[in-house]
Amino acid sequence: MSLEAGQMAPDFEAKIETGETIKLSDYRGKKVVLYFYPKDATPGCTAQACNLRDNYDALLKAGYVVLGISSDDEKSHKKFIEKQNLPFPLIADTDLKVHEAYGTWVEKSMYGRKYMGTARTTFVIDEEGKIAEVIAKVDTKNHTAQILK
């Protein structure tokens, strides 16, 4: 299932790196950047997270809450946040329920080998919980500019 702008963003409940459980609906009334990325501490994912970190004040000023999400566990997220000094929470979607709800767990191919993985995708969600924009072609080094354009 692929989600599009104008649709309601699927609500979910999941744990962040601290072990605390959050729900997307907790952020009603705020604009949310929900970004799906493949793996903690890999080059592209680090570049993306650091771009969001380095421009975090501009995102806050524009009224955004940033939530990163991958299939990594809370312990991995905690290390990634500490090492990169990330100011936003990372959601541990180890059972892939959120990935599946958003259509970001997909078949990929590398060197002819097929495997399942995360499609790097960002959902910009408005204050009412509707998807305002889907960014499928993420520029990891300039992601904030894509969001704020």
Backbone torsions as a table, in degrees:
resi	resn	phi	psi	omega
1	MET	NA	125.5	177.6
2	SER	-108.1	133.2	-178.0
3	LEU	-90.5	149.5	-178.9
4	GLU	-130.6	163.0	176.0
5	ALA	-57.0	139.4	179.9
6	GLY	100.1	-22.1	178.4
7	GLN	-82.3	155.5	173.9
8	MET	-69.5	137.5	175.9
9	ALA	-74.0	130.7	178.8
10	PRO	-59.6	129.9	176.6
11	ASP	-73.7	154.4	178.1
12	PHE	-152.9	163.7	174.7
13	GLU	-128.7	127.0	-177.7
14	ALA	-155.9	163.8	-180.0
15	LYS	-90.8	145.4	172.7
16	ILE	-102.9	-179.2	-172.9
17	GLU	-57.8	-23.6	-179.0
18	THR	-83.0	-9.2	-175.7
19	GLY	94.3	-9.4	178.6
20	GLU	-72.2	144.3	177.5
21	THR	-94.7	132.7	176.4
22	ILE	-122.5	161.0	174.3
23	LYS	-126.7	146.1	176.7
24	LEU	-59.7	-38.6	-179.0
25	SER	-62.6	-17.7	175.2
26	ASP	-62.4	-21.7	-174.3
27	TYR	-101.0	11.8	176.5
28	ARG	-56.3	140.9	-177.5
29	GLY	93.7	-7.6	177.9
30	LYS	-125.2	154.4	173.6
31	LYS	-85.0	137.2	-175.7
32	VAL	-121.5	133.1	169.2
33	VAL	-101.2	108.4	178.3
34	LEU	-106.6	105.6	-176.0
35	TYR	-112.8	127.4	178.2
36	PHE	-94.4	130.5	179.7
37	TYR	-137.8	153.6	-172.8
38	PRO	-68.0	-49.1	-168.9
39	LYS	-156.7	136.5	174.9
40	ASP	-59.2	145.6	170.0
41	ALA	61.3	25.5	171.9
42	THR	-102.2	158.7	-172.1
43	PRO	-55.0	-51.6	-178.6
44	GLY	-64.8	-41.1	-178.4
45	CYS	-70.0	-34.9	176.9
46	THR	-68.1	-43.1	178.7
47	ALA	-59.9	-43.1	-179.3
48	GLN	-65.1	-48.6	-178.9
49	ALA	-62.5	-40.5	-179.1
50	CYS	-70.2	-33.7	175.3
51	ASN	-63.8	-43.0	177.5
52	LEU	-66.4	-39.5	177.2
53	ARG	-62.4	-47.7	-175.5
54	ASP	-67.0	-22.7	-179.4
55	ASN	-113.3	18.6	-174.7
56	TYR	-59.3	-40.2	180.0
57	ASP	-61.5	-39.8	178.9
58	ALA	-65.8	-38.4	177.8
59	LEU	-65.9	-43.8	178.1
60	LEU	-62.6	-43.7	-179.6
61	LYS	-60.6	-33.1	178.9
62	ALA	-82.5	-0.2	175.5
63	GLY	90.6	16.9	-177.3
64	TYR	-94.7	146.1	167.2
65	VAL	-106.3	136.2	-179.2
66	VAL	-108.7	129.7	175.8
67	LEU	-131.1	120.7	174.6
68	GLY	-95.8	152.0	-179.2
69	ILE	-147.7	132.5	173.5
70	SER	-146.1	178.1	179.7
71	SER	-83.9	1.0	177.3
72	ASP	-68.9	158.2	-178.9
73	ASP	-85.8	173.8	-176.3
74	GLU	-59.9	-38.9	-178.6
75	LYS	-63.0	-43.8	178.3
76	SER	-63.2	-44.1	178.6
77	HIS	-60.9	-42.6	-178.7
78	LYS	-59.7	-45.4	178.9
79	LYS	-63.4	-42.7	-179.3
80	PHE	-63.2	-44.6	178.9
81	ILE	-62.1	-45.5	-179.1
82	GLU	-65.5	-44.7	-178.0
83	LYS	-65.2	-39.9	-176.6
84	GLN	-98.1	0.7	179.2
85	ASN	55.2	50.1	-177.7
86	LEU	-80.4	134.2	-176.8
87	PRO	-92.0	6.8	-177.3
88	PHE	-127.6	156.7	-178.3
89	PRO	-75.7	153.8	174.7
90	LEU	-118.4	130.6	-177.6
91	ILE	-91.0	132.3	177.7
92	ALA	-94.1	106.0	-179.5
93	ASP	-107.2	61.4	-174.4
94	THR	-67.3	-26.4	179.0
95	ASP	-92.0	0.2	174.7
96	LEU	64.8	15.0	-178.4
97	LYS	-64.8	-40.4	-179.3
98	VAL	-71.8	-42.1	176.8
99	HIS	-54.8	-46.5	-177.7
100	GLU	-66.7	-39.0	179.2
101	ALA	-63.2	-31.2	-178.0
102	TYR	-98.8	-1.3	178.2
103	GLY	71.0	27.3	-177.1
104	THR	-103.0	-0.1	175.3
105	TRP	-97.4	105.3	-168.9
106	VAL	-131.1	164.6	173.9
107	GLU	-78.7	131.4	178.6
108	LYS	-121.0	170.3	-179.5
109	SER	-142.7	131.1	175.9
110	MET	-138.6	125.5	-178.1
111	TYR	52.4	39.5	177.9
112	GLY	80.2	-7.8	179.7
113	ARG	-92.6	131.1	180.0
114	LYS	-96.9	141.7	179.2
115	TYR	-156.7	164.7	178.3
116	MET	-95.0	140.7	179.9
117	GLY	-164.5	-179.6	-178.0
118	THR	-84.8	129.6	171.0
119	ALA	-83.4	117.6	-179.6
120	ARG	-63.1	109.1	-174.5
121	THR	-144.6	143.0	176.5
122	THR	-120.0	133.3	176.1
123	PHE	-110.3	122.2	174.9
124	VAL	-97.3	118.6	-172.7
125	ILE	-113.0	132.6	-177.8
126	ASP	-81.2	179.5	-174.9
127	GLU	-62.7	-22.8	-179.2
128	GLU	-93.5	0.7	179.3
129	GLY	90.1	11.5	177.3
130	LYS	-93.9	148.3	176.8
131	ILE	-74.7	119.3	179.3
132	ALA	-88.1	-33.7	-177.8
133	GLU	-158.1	146.7	172.6
134	VAL	-117.6	120.6	178.2
135	ILE	-105.0	104.7	-177.2
136	ALA	-93.4	-29.8	178.9
137	LYS	-102.4	82.4	-175.8
138	VAL	-78.8	129.1	172.6
139	ASP	-95.4	101.5	-171.4
140	THR	-59.4	-31.6	-177.5
141	LYS	-85.2	-16.0	-177.6
142	ASN	-132.8	35.3	-172.4
143	HIS	-66.2	-38.2	179.9
144	THR	-59.9	-41.5	178.6
145	ALA	-61.2	-37.3	177.6
146	GLN	-63.5	-39.8	-177.6
147	ILE	-70.9	-43.2	-173.3
148	LEU	-86.2	-6.7	-175.0
149	LYS	-53.5	NA	NA
